[in-house]
Structure formats: structure tokens, C-alpha cells
Amino acid sequence: MPFQLLEVVPAADFNELVECEWLSYENPSQTFFKLFCPIHGTGPTAREASLKDATRRQLEWHQADPTSYWQKVVNEEGKIVAGALWKICPTNPFEHPDGHSEVDWFPKGGQRAFVTKALELFETPRMKMAQRPQVYLNIIFTHPDYRRQGAGDLILEWGIRKAEEMGVEMWLDATVYGVPLYRKHGFVVVNENNIRPTTDNPDQEWEKIAKELLPMTMWQMWRPVGGKYEEGKTVRPWERNE
């Protein structure tokens, strides 16, 4: 089945794109996704309302970020079957960090405090290791019905070409499901990040969300400039001054 990789047209595509994203991360359920896209409430319209809010929020983030580049993979009928968010960074993205300083998609209290801490822990390894121009794969997903048909390869091949054109390294944060695909394309695991937020006085909301989302482990993966890596020989830039 032939697929086509295209740049997302925000006004036309975002509703379908984010719906595909949710279906992908719900099957199987991936807890890290719930840090960014929670479902609030339990009624019959809770998911629909939360999806609508997440779509608006992700569109706003995209429009406010000059490094943001969204792609879609479509099938012969034009249906979005996969997508990706790249951060194209010609300069050090951590020189002037502008992360989501206020986790306002969670209500104030223990839940927001937990997620704020979790996102800090999520960002810290790459912030320490990746202080250089780069192409960062922030999000990648494929609809459950279209997996293992080459959509992920299309996306990664584009990113590799972009990084080689710029002469920069590549980074991503992987779940256990994605590691084999990324290794196939020349990425290597350089860190295992066990995200375990802590606080001195956890309230009921903190404990509830911790029970729902933990354990949570991500792997930082790196592809050096040019893509050639030899264990024990390739110099890792962040280790030069250690």
C-alpha cells in the first residue's frame, strides 16, 4: 500500500492528525502520552472534550514554535495514517529554553505538581547531552491498523536527510516500542531515564496520578552527524569535557 509523506496543513489537518495520534498512543496505552494529553472526567463525553482541548493546545504550541515541523503520512484515499513532529534546530535549542513553564492542562494541585516534575525529569537528560544544533524527533505515531507497512521508515528517512543536509546530529526520546525501529535507522541508546517524580508531602491527587502513570521509562537515543557510530570509538560530544 503506497503512502505519501506530506507537511501538515494546520487549519485543514489538525483535527484528523491529533485523533490519529490519540488512537496510536492508546493502542497500546503509553503512560508518558498522558502527561501531555490527559482525559479529564469520566463521563461519556470526557474523551471527546479532552481530545478537542489537546488539539487546540498542540496547534497553539506549533504556531508559537519556529522549530516545529509537523508531517503526516496519508494513504491512497488521503487518510492520515501516521504523523510526526520534528524540532528543526539550527542552533542549540537549550540556549534559551522556553518549555511549557505552566502545566495548565492539569488542574492546580497534586496532579499538576506531579506532571510538572515529571516533565522536568523527562527533559533533563537531553538538556545535559544535546547542547548543539540538531534535528529532534519529538513525536511519531502510526495508526494501529497501518503499522509495519513502512510509514515510520518514511518519516525517519526524511529526518535523516534533513539532518545530513544541515550537518547536525539527531535526537529522540524512545519508549520500548520504538527502540527497534530507531536502531534500524542508526540511532543508539545513550541513556535510560527512569522518571520517578518525588515530593516531601504528596497529597491524594499526587498519589493517584503516580499510581496511574508509573513506572515510566524513556530511552534517549542519538544519531551522530553522518550517522556512523562505532561503540568505544565514536566520540560522544557531551562527554568531551567530563
The 8 nearest C-alpha neighbors of each residue, nearest first, counted from 0:
[[1, 2, 74, 148, 75, 149, 145, 3],
 [2, 0, 74, 75, 3, 73, 148, 149],
 [1, 3, 74, 73, 72, 0, 4, 75],
 [2, 4, 73, 72, 5, 74, 1, 75],
 [5, 3, 72, 71, 73, 2, 70, 153],
 [6, 4, 71, 70, 7, 72, 3, 73],
 [5, 7, 70, 69, 71, 8, 4, 68],
 [6, 8, 70, 69, 71, 9, 5, 12],
 [7, 9, 12, 11, 10, 6, 13, 69],
 [10, 8, 13, 12, 11, 7, 58, 69],
 [11, 9, 8, 12, 13, 14, 7, 58],
 [10, 12, 9, 8, 13, 14, 7, 15],
 [13, 11, 9, 8, 15, 14, 16, 10],
 [12, 14, 16, 9, 15, 17, 11, 10],
 [15, 13, 16, 17, 12, 18, 54, 11],
 [14, 16, 18, 13, 17, 12, 19, 79],
 [17, 15, 13, 19, 18, 14, 12, 20],
 [16, 18, 20, 19, 14, 15, 13, 54],
 [17, 19, 15, 21, 20, 16, 14, 22],
 [20, 18, 22, 16, 17, 21, 142, 23],
 [19, 21, 17, 23, 18, 22, 140, 16],
 [22, 20, 18, 24, 23, 19, 25, 17],
 [23, 21, 25, 19, 20, 24, 26, 18],
 [22, 24, 142, 20, 21, 26, 25, 141],
 [25, 23, 21, 26, 28, 22, 29, 27],
 [24, 26, 28, 22, 27, 23, 21, 29],
 [27, 25, 28, 23, 24, 22, 143, 29],
 [26, 28, 25, 24, 29, 23, 143, 22],
 [27, 29, 25, 26, 24, 30, 23, 32],
 [30, 28, 24, 31, 32, 27, 25, 33],
 [29, 31, 212, 32, 33, 28, 215, 34],
 [30, 32, 33, 34, 29, 215, 212, 35],
 [33, 31, 34, 30, 35, 29, 36, 24],
 [32, 34, 37, 36, 35, 31, 30, 29],
 [35, 33, 32, 31, 36, 114, 37, 30],
 [36, 34, 33, 32, 37, 31, 104, 53],
 [35, 37, 33, 34, 32, 53, 38, 49],
 [38, 36, 33, 39, 35, 34, 49, 32],
 [37, 39, 49, 46, 45, 40, 36, 50],
 [40, 38, 37, 45, 49, 41, 46, 48],
 [39, 41, 45, 42, 38, 46, 44, 49],
 [40, 42, 45, 43, 39, 44, 38, 46],
 [41, 43, 45, 44, 40, 46, 39, 47],
 [42, 44, 45, 41, 46, 47, 40, 48],
 [43, 45, 47, 42, 46, 48, 41, 49],
 [46, 44, 42, 48, 40, 47, 43, 41],
 [45, 47, 49, 48, 44, 38, 50, 43],
 [46, 48, 50, 44, 49, 45, 51, 43],
 [49, 47, 51, 45, 50, 46, 44, 52],
 [48, 50, 52, 46, 38, 51, 47, 45],
 [51, 49, 53, 47, 52, 48, 46, 54],
 [52, 50, 54, 48, 49, 53, 47, 55],
 [51, 53, 49, 55, 50, 54, 56, 48],
 [54, 52, 56, 50, 55, 51, 57, 36],
 [55, 53, 51, 57, 52, 56, 17, 50],
 [54, 56, 52, 58, 53, 57, 59, 51],
 [55, 57, 53, 59, 58, 54, 52, 60],
 [58, 56, 60, 54, 59, 55, 53, 61],
 [57, 59, 61, 55, 56, 60, 54, 62],
 [58, 60, 56, 62, 57, 61, 63, 55],
 [61, 59, 57, 63, 58, 62, 64, 56],
 [62, 60, 58, 64, 59, 63, 67, 57],
 [61, 63, 59, 60, 64, 58, 65, 67],
 [62, 64, 60, 61, 59, 65, 67, 58],
 [63, 65, 61, 67, 66, 62, 60, 59],
 [66, 64, 67, 63, 62, 61, 68, 87],
 [67, 65, 87, 86, 64, 88, 68, 85],
 [68, 66, 86, 64, 65, 61, 85, 69],
 [69, 67, 85, 84, 86, 66, 70, 87],
 [70, 68, 84, 7, 83, 6, 85, 67],
 [71, 69, 6, 7, 83, 82, 5, 84],
 [70, 72, 82, 5, 7, 81, 4, 6],
 [71, 73, 4, 81, 3, 79, 80, 82],
 [74, 72, 79, 77, 78, 3, 80, 2],
 [73, 75, 2, 77, 76, 78, 1, 3],
 [74, 76, 77, 1, 2, 73, 78, 0],
 [75, 77, 74, 78, 73, 79, 2, 1],
 [78, 76, 73, 74, 75, 79, 72, 3],
 [77, 79, 73, 74, 76, 80, 75, 72],
 [80, 78, 73, 72, 81, 71, 77, 16],
 [79, 81, 142, 73, 72, 141, 78, 145],
 [82, 80, 141, 72, 140, 71, 79, 142],
 [83, 81, 71, 70, 140, 139, 72, 141],
 [84, 82, 139, 138, 70, 69, 85, 140],
 [83, 85, 69, 138, 137, 68, 136, 70],
 [86, 84, 136, 68, 137, 135, 67, 87],
 [85, 87, 67, 66, 135, 134, 88, 68],
 [88, 86, 66, 134, 85, 89, 135, 67],
 [87, 89, 133, 90, 132, 134, 66, 86],
 [90, 88, 132, 133, 87, 91, 165, 134],
 [91, 89, 132, 88, 92, 131, 133, 94],
 [90, 92, 131, 132, 130, 93, 94, 88],
 [93, 91, 94, 90, 88, 96, 95, 132],
 [94, 92, 96, 95, 91, 130, 126, 129],
 [93, 95, 91, 92, 96, 130, 90, 131],
 [94, 96, 93, 97, 92, 91, 98, 90],
 [97, 95, 93, 98, 94, 92, 126, 91],
 [96, 98, 95, 99, 100, 93, 92, 64],
 [99, 97, 100, 96, 101, 122, 119, 95],
 [98, 100, 101, 102, 97, 103, 115, 118],
 [99, 101, 98, 102, 97, 115, 103, 96],
 [100, 102, 103, 99, 115, 104, 98, 111],
 [103, 101, 104, 105, 115, 111, 99, 100],
 [102, 104, 105, 101, 106, 111, 107, 99],
 [103, 105, 102, 106, 35, 37, 36, 111],
 [104, 106, 111, 103, 102, 107, 110, 37],
 [107, 105, 111, 108, 104, 103, 110, 109],
 [108, 106, 111, 105, 109, 110, 112, 103],
 [107, 109, 111, 110, 112, 106, 204, 205],
 [108, 110, 205, 204, 112, 111, 202, 113],
 [111, 109, 113, 205, 112, 204, 108, 114],
 [110, 112, 105, 114, 113, 109, 107, 108],
 [111, 113, 109, 115, 110, 114, 108, 116],
 [114, 112, 110, 116, 111, 115, 205, 109],
 [115, 113, 117, 111, 116, 112, 118, 34],
 [116, 114, 112, 118, 117, 113, 111, 102],
 [115, 117, 119, 113, 114, 118, 196, 112],
 [118, 116, 114, 120, 119, 115, 196, 121],
 [119, 117, 121, 115, 120, 116, 114, 122],
 [118, 120, 116, 122, 121, 117, 123, 115],
 [121, 119, 117, 123, 118, 122, 194, 116],
 [120, 122, 118, 119, 123, 117, 194, 124],
 [123, 121, 119, 120, 125, 124, 126, 118],
 [122, 124, 126, 120, 125, 121, 119, 127],
 [125, 123, 127, 126, 122, 128, 121, 192],
 [124, 126, 128, 129, 127, 123, 122, 219],
 [125, 127, 123, 124, 128, 129, 122, 93],
 [126, 128, 124, 125, 129, 123, 130, 237],
 [129, 127, 125, 237, 126, 130, 124, 236],
 [128, 130, 125, 131, 126, 127, 237, 170],
 [131, 129, 91, 128, 93, 126, 127, 92],
 [130, 132, 91, 129, 133, 90, 92, 168],
 [133, 131, 90, 91, 89, 88, 167, 92],
 [134, 132, 168, 88, 167, 169, 135, 131],
 [133, 135, 169, 87, 88, 86, 162, 170],
 [136, 134, 170, 86, 169, 85, 171, 137],
 [137, 135, 85, 171, 138, 84, 170, 86],
 [136, 138, 84, 85, 135, 171, 86, 139],
 [139, 137, 84, 83, 136, 140, 85, 82],
 [140, 138, 83, 82, 84, 137, 141, 136],
 [141, 139, 81, 82, 23, 20, 83, 142],
 [142, 140, 81, 23, 80, 146, 143, 145],
 [141, 143, 23, 80, 145, 144, 81, 19],
 [144, 142, 145, 146, 23, 141, 26, 22],
 [145, 143, 142, 146, 80, 141, 23, 147],
 [146, 144, 142, 143, 148, 80, 141, 147],
 [145, 147, 148, 143, 144, 141, 142, 150],
 [148, 146, 149, 145, 150, 151, 141, 152],
 [147, 149, 146, 150, 145, 0, 151, 152],
 [150, 148, 152, 151, 147, 153, 146, 2],
 [151, 149, 153, 152, 148, 154, 81, 72],
 [152, 150, 154, 153, 149, 155, 141, 140],
 [151, 153, 149, 155, 154, 150, 156, 180],
 [154, 152, 150, 156, 151, 155, 149, 157],
 [153, 155, 151, 157, 152, 156, 158, 150],
 [156, 154, 158, 152, 157, 153, 159, 151],
 [155, 157, 159, 153, 158, 154, 152, 160],
 [158, 156, 160, 154, 155, 159, 161, 153],
 [159, 157, 161, 155, 160, 156, 162, 154],
 [158, 160, 162, 156, 161, 157, 163, 155],
 [159, 161, 163, 157, 158, 162, 164, 156],
 [160, 162, 158, 164, 159, 163, 157, 165],
 [163, 161, 165, 159, 167, 164, 160, 166],
 [164, 162, 166, 160, 165, 161, 159, 225],
 [163, 165, 161, 162, 166, 160, 167, 159],
 [166, 164, 162, 163, 167, 161, 89, 133],
 [167, 165, 163, 164, 162, 224, 168, 225],
 [168, 166, 133, 224, 162, 165, 132, 163],
 [167, 169, 224, 223, 133, 222, 162, 134],
 [170, 168, 134, 222, 133, 135, 221, 223],
 [171, 169, 221, 135, 220, 136, 222, 134],
 [170, 172, 136, 220, 135, 219, 173, 137],
 [171, 173, 219, 218, 217, 220, 174, 170],
 [174, 172, 218, 217, 177, 178, 171, 219],
 [173, 175, 217, 176, 177, 218, 178, 172],
 [174, 176, 177, 178, 173, 217, 218, 216],
 [177, 175, 174, 178, 179, 173, 180, 27],
 [176, 178, 180, 174, 175, 179, 173, 181],
 [177, 179, 181, 180, 175, 176, 173, 182],
 [180, 178, 182, 181, 177, 183, 176, 175],
 [181, 179, 183, 182, 178, 177, 184, 151],
 [180, 182, 184, 178, 183, 186, 179, 177],
 [183, 181, 186, 179, 185, 184, 180, 187],
 [182, 184, 180, 181, 185, 179, 186, 178],
 [185, 183, 181, 182, 186, 180, 155, 156],
 [184, 186, 182, 183, 226, 222, 187, 181],
 [187, 185, 222, 182, 221, 181, 220, 184],
 [186, 188, 220, 221, 182, 189, 222, 185],
 [187, 189, 220, 190, 219, 218, 221, 186],
 [190, 188, 220, 219, 187, 221, 191, 218],
 [191, 189, 219, 218, 188, 192, 220, 124],
 [192, 190, 218, 217, 193, 219, 216, 189],
 [191, 193, 217, 216, 218, 194, 190, 219],
 [194, 192, 216, 215, 195, 191, 217, 214],
 [193, 195, 215, 216, 192, 120, 196, 117],
 [194, 196, 193, 197, 117, 215, 214, 213],
 [197, 195, 117, 116, 194, 113, 198, 120],
 [198, 196, 195, 199, 113, 116, 201, 200],
 [197, 199, 200, 201, 196, 113, 205, 112],
 [198, 200, 201, 197, 202, 196, 205, 113],
 [199, 201, 198, 202, 197, 205, 109, 203],
 [202, 200, 205, 198, 199, 206, 203, 109],
 [201, 203, 205, 204, 109, 206, 200, 108],
 [204, 202, 206, 205, 207, 201, 109, 208],
 [203, 205, 109, 207, 110, 206, 202, 208],
 [206, 204, 109, 110, 202, 203, 207, 208],
 [205, 207, 209, 203, 204, 208, 210, 202],
 [208, 206, 204, 210, 209, 205, 203, 211],
 [207, 209, 211, 210, 205, 206, 212, 204],
 [210, 208, 206, 212, 211, 207, 213, 205],
 [209, 211, 207, 208, 212, 213, 206, 214],
 [212, 210, 208, 209, 213, 207, 30, 206],
 [213, 211, 30, 209, 210, 208, 214, 215],
 [214, 212, 215, 209, 210, 211, 195, 30],
 [213, 215, 212, 216, 195, 194, 193, 209],
 [216, 214, 213, 194, 193, 212, 31, 217],
 [215, 217, 193, 192, 194, 214, 218, 174],
 [218, 216, 192, 174, 173, 191, 172, 219],
 [217, 219, 191, 173, 172, 190, 192, 220],
 [218, 220, 172, 190, 189, 188, 171, 173],
 [221, 219, 188, 187, 171, 189, 170, 186],
 [222, 220, 170, 186, 187, 169, 223, 188],
 [221, 223, 186, 169, 226, 168, 185, 170],
 [224, 222, 168, 226, 225, 221, 169, 227],
 [223, 225, 168, 167, 226, 166, 222, 163],
 [224, 226, 227, 223, 163, 166, 168, 167],
 [225, 227, 223, 224, 222, 185, 228, 186],
 [228, 226, 225, 223, 229, 224, 185, 222],
 [227, 229, 233, 226, 230, 223, 232, 185],
 [230, 228, 233, 232, 231, 227, 234, 187],
 [231, 229, 232, 233, 228, 234, 187, 235],
 [230, 232, 233, 229, 234, 228, 235, 238],
 [233, 231, 229, 230, 234, 228, 235, 227],
 [232, 234, 229, 228, 231, 230, 235, 227],
 [235, 233, 236, 232, 239, 238, 231, 237],
 [234, 236, 238, 237, 233, 239, 223, 128],
 [237, 235, 238, 239, 234, 128, 240, 129],
 [236, 238, 128, 235, 239, 240, 129, 127],
 [239, 237, 241, 236, 235, 240, 234, 128],
 [240, 238, 236, 237, 241, 235, 234, 128],
 [241, 239, 238, 237, 236, 235, 128, 234],
 [240, 238, 239, 237, 236, 235, 128, 127]]
